[in-house]
Amino acid sequence: MSKRVLVSSVLIIILGLLAVSFMALLRWQKSLEEKRISTYALGKSLYEEKKYPEAINQFKKVIEHYPQSEEARDASYRIALSFVGLESYKKAEDYFQKFLKDFPESNYADKVYYQLGWLEEKQGNSDKALQFYQKVLTDFSSKEMSAKAILGQGRIRAAKGEWKLAREAFQKVMDDFPESSSFLQARKALGNLNIKLIFSSAITDKKDSLAYKVEDGDSLYTIAKKFKTTIALLKKSNGLKSSVIRPGKTLKVTPGNFRIVVSKPEFTLSLYLNDRLIKVYSVGIGIEDYYTPTGEFKIINKLIDPDWYAPDGVYPYGDPKNVLGTRWMGISSPGYGIHGTTQPETVGKKSSQGCIRMFNKDVEELYDLVPPGTPVIIKE
């Protein structure tokens, strides 16, 4: 065998060995990658199933064995979230802080600062919470996280009794971030706050309410009639257990400048006071064969525990066939009205014989607020 042939043979053998080694390395790397991905995927699956202790253990394996990987970053974040799920707030806070230290440039940073704010809020540290929420707004541009942060600020302001700032926060979420996941939460929070204030003794806005000094000859009926409000609202907002009032007593009065707007496509009833949104309620409307009328109407009568005058007969309140629930507010379209229901699962759907159907607790609340004569606008 010549020297040239020998050298060529050796080179071929070396190249073959290198190729085999390279293929083995690729297989090893692929196996490692598959193991890394599967380990993280199992942790994520456990997290989504709310098996938080098991998820934490799995995520820790990812961090231990693959510390420089993208999965390690995500695992670190989800460990903190898992402790939130376990309500171990101090551990969650520690892991979020560690995450910021280990991954300062992560695109999770805005979410982490929001979570830190939420944790402080949950633990009653409102000032710290406000600082974290403000950092989300100041340092980041995510609309979704901005909406969450403003909603958090609103919750804190409401808890502190700073109702004007709370209202502004909730309204800002609704106005500026209508597509965010926080929109419905803000709308609900705004509604609950507004109702709480209206039913409270506080005169929160001179445009909405006033202080009235009872005069000789006054009664709750005459005062309600004078200011176009309801006796129920006068009693609730003044903490009155009976209808007896004496001259010289000062009462909070909310004049009845309410307006109701029903949106059939959205299955909502919106209550306004002096053209300011107070609360949005979910409603059911008429099924296809029982059209809910559209246009401008007024409330013309109100009944507690109403009987139902159905096409096939009269069913008194309490009869299983009476579906009207606990309240009835008839409108100026004959036969139609706003009422409760004995079938709460039908609210939010086309379900009635043309009337506006509400949850009983909601219709009872509305009933106490709006007097006869209140405008009702039903939109297609």
C-alpha positions, 0 to 999 in steps of 0.5 A, a space after each residue: 500500500 502506497 503512502 498516499 493511499 494510507 494517508 487517504 484511508 486515515 483521513 477517511 477514517 478520521 472524517 467518518 469518526 468526526 461525522 459520527 461524533 457530530 451526529 451523536 452530538 446533534 442527537 444529544 443536543 436534540 435529546 437535551 432540548 426535548 427533555 428541557 421542553 418536556 420538563 417545562 411543559 409538564 410544570 406548566 401543565 401542573 400550574 394550569 391545573 392549579 397543582 402548584 406544589 408539583 408545578 414548583 418542583 418541576 419548574 425548579 428542575 428546569 432552573 437547576 438543569 437548564 439555567 441559561 434557557 428561556 424556559 428557566 426564565 419562564 419557570 422562575 416567573 411561574 414559580 412566583 405565580 404558583 406561590 400567589 396561587 398558594 396564597 404564600 404572598 411573602 414567598 411570591 414577593 421574594 421570587 418576583 424580586 429575584 426574577 427582576 434581579 436575575 432577568 432585568 431585561 425580561 419582557 415580563 417586567 411590567 407583569 412582575 411589577 403589577 404582581 408586586 403591586 397586587 401583593 402589597 394591595 392584598 396585604 394591606 400595604 396600599 402606599 407600596 401598592 400604589 407605587 408599584 402600579 404607578 411604575 407599571 404606568 410610568 416605565 412600560 407601555 402595555 395597554 393591558 397592564 396599564 389597564 390592570 394597574 389603573 384598576 388596582 389604583 381605583 380599588 385602593 382609592 375606593 378602599 380608602 374612601 377616596 371615591 372621586 379618585 376611585 371613580 376617575 380610575 375606573 372610568 379611565 379604564 373604561 374610556 381608554 382601554 375598552 378592549 382590555 380584560 379589565 374593562 368589565 371589572 372596572 365597569 362593575 367596580 364603578 357601578 358598585 361604588 356609585 350605588 354604595 355612595 347613592 345609598 350612603 348618607 354622604 352628599 358626594 356631589 352637589 349635582 347629584 344630591 343635596 341636604 334638605 331640612 324637614 319642615 312642618 307638614 313634610 312626610 317622606 311621601 311629600 319629599 319624594 314627590 317634591 324631588 322626584 325620588 323614591 321613599 325607599 331611597 330616602 329611607 336607605 340613604 338616611 338610615 331610617 327604619 320607619 317613615 316617621 320624620 320630624 321637623 328640623 331633621 336634615 335628610 340627604 336627598 337624591 333628586 330623580 334625574 335618572 335615565 335608563 338605557 337598554 341595549 338589546 344587542 349587548 343585553 345591558 341596562 345602563 342607569 344614568 344620573 344627570 347623564 353620568 353612568 351609574 351602573 350597568 346591569 345584565 338583562 334578558 330580552 324578548 325571544 324571536 316571536 316576542 319582540 322587545 319594543 325599541 324607542 323612548 318610554 317612561 316608567 308608569 307604574 311599580 309593583 312589589 311581588 307582582 302578579 303575572 297577567 299571562 296570555 293564558 291566565 293570571 298567576 299570582 306572585 309565588 305561583 311556579 308559573 309566575 316568572 316575573 320575580 320580585 319587582 315590576 316596573 311597567 313602561 309606557 308601551 302597553 304590556 311591557 316592563 322591567 322585572 325580575 325573574 324566577 329563572 336567573 339562568 335566562 338573564 343575558 339572553 333572548 328569553 322573555 316575552 318581550 319585557 326586560 328581565 333582570 336578576 332579582 337582586 338587581 331589579 330590587 336595587 333599581 326599583 328603589 332608585 328610580 321613580 315613576 316618570 323615569 325615561 327608558 330608552 330601548 335601543 336596537 
